Amino acid sequence: MHFLTDFGDESILLPLAAATLVWLAALAGRRAAVMWAAAVLICAGGTALLKIYFGTCGAPIDALVSPSGHASMSTLVYGSLALIIGVETLAWQRIAIAALATAMVVGIALSRVVVGAHTTIEVVIGLVIGGVALGVFARSYLATRPAHAQVWPLLAAAVIIALVLHGRALRLEGVLHAIGGYLHLTAGLCA
């Protein structure tokens, strides 16, 4: 399960998000790139803020300490890649791409529970955050997407990034806990 869960680490997802931003800016235009950046900010920022708050102040449910960033960012990034690539393919290919992305996201989410990194509620919250961010991006992209965009450079970049960075970890959780502790002491977070 660690093999699968590693595909949801920020060490892969942040470079994939950056590659997607570059592709969108080059081929889909400024609006699509800005909406992508907004979706990433909603997803990563929302997850980070909840991690800081719940980790510092506690949560209303004992099983909720740290919403799953693997689940939230995987939903956004792999879901968006499936959307971008899928709209340029035939119907049967679109179904296969959507199924593969769904299996990847669900597999990563389940793996977080299996490896003991998160509880079910933490994973569900991550999926919801990622789903909201994906919805924001999808609505904008489908309204403004370029006609017949070349998606193979984005797909090639995604495969290379995943192969090169798989197994590496950023471990941002400690940084978020330190930020929460600092805000608790200096700004009265949780007061």
N, C-alpha and C positions, 0 to 999 in steps of 0.2 A: 504494500500500500504506500510505502514511502516513495517509490518510483512515481506513482500517480500523483501523490500530493505535492511533489516537487514541481510539477507543471503549474501549480497555483502560487508559487512563491513570487514575491516582488522582484526577485533577481531576474526572472523571466518576464513577468507581466509589465513592469515599468519600461523596459526596453521595447517590448511589443507595442505598448501605448505610444512611445516616442516614434517608432517606425510608422505606426498608423497615422500619427499627426503629420509626419513628413509627407507620406503618400497623399493624405487628404489635402494638404496645402498645395502640393504640386499638381494634383490631378482633379480634385473636386472643388477647389476654391476656398476662399477665406472663410465664408460662412460655415461650411462643413468642418473646417479645421477648428474654428472657434467653438462650435457646438461640441466637437469631440473633446476639446480641452475642458469645457464646462462639465461634460459628463464625467470625465476622469476626476475633476475637482469634486463633484458631487459624491462620487463613489469613494475615492481615497480619503477625501476630507471628512465626509460623513462617517465613514468607518473609523478613522483616526480619532475624531472628536468623541464618538461613543466609547471607544477603547479608553481614552484618557478619562472621561467622566466616570464610567462604570468602574474602571480600575482604581480610581482615586476615591470616589464618593460612594461606591456600592450601587447595586441595581435593585429594582423591586422584586427580582426573582433570584434566589440563591444560585441557580444554574447559569446565570448570566453574569459573566465577568468581562468577556472580551469578544465582541462580535467578530466573526471570521472574515479577515481580509482576503484570505485565499478564496473564499466563496464569493465575496462581493466583487473583487477585481476579476476573477475568472469569468463570472457571469458577464460583466461588461466587456472585457477584452475579447474572449472567445466568441461571445454572442455577436459583438460588432464585426469581428472578422468574418463570421459566417454570413452576416447580413451583407457586408460589402462584397464579398466574393459571390454569395448566392444570387444577388440581383443581376449578375452578369452571366449566369449560367442557365442551362435548360432546366425545365421543371423537375425532372427526375434527379438531376445533379443537385438542385437546390434542396430537395428533400433529403438527399444523402448528406449534404453539408450541414444542414440543420440538425439532423440526427447525430452526426459525429460531434458537433459542438455541444449539443444537449448532453450526450453521453460523457463528454469531457468535463463539463461543468458539474453534472450530478456525481460523477466519479470522484472528482476533487472534493466536492462537498462531503460526500460520504466518507472519504478517506480521512478527513479531518476528525470525524467522530471516532473512526476505527483506531487511528493512531493515538487517540487520547488528547489531541491538541485542543478540541472544542467540544462543547455539549451540543445536542441537537438544536436547542433554541438559539445558540450563538451562530450556528451554521444557517439556520432559517433567517435570522436577522441579516446576515451577510448576503444571502440570496436576494432578499427583498431590496436591500440597498443597491446591489448590483443590477437588479431588474428595473428599478426606478431610473437609474442612470442610463441603462441600455434603452429604455423607452424614450428618454429625452433625446438621446442621440439618434435613434432609429427614426423618430418622427421627423426630425430636421433633415437627416440624410436622405430619406426617401422622397422628401419634397424638393431637394436641391441637387440630387446626385447627378454626376456627369453621365452623358449618354455613352455607352460602350467604352467604359474606362478599362484600361489595361490593369488587371488585378494580379497578374503573375509576379510583378516585382514585390508587391506586398506579401503575397503567399510565400515567395522565396525567402524574403527577409524573416518572416515568421518562423519558417522551418529552421533556418540557420540560427536564429536567436535561441529557439527552443533547444536545438541540439548542442550548441556551444555552452549555454548557461544552465542546462539541466543539472540539478544536484548541488548547485550553489545556493546559498541563503543569505539574505540581507540582515535578518534578525532585527527588525525595527521595533519590536515590542518593548524592549528595554528603554529605547529612546522615548517612546510614548509614555511609559511609566514615570520616567524622570521628568518629563514635561508636566505630567499630572501632579507629581509631588511638588514641583516648583510652583505651579499655579495654586496649589492648596496652601502652601506656606506664604506666598507673596500676595496673592490676589483674593484669598478667601474662598477659593473654589470649594464647594460643598457647605459653605457656611449658612 
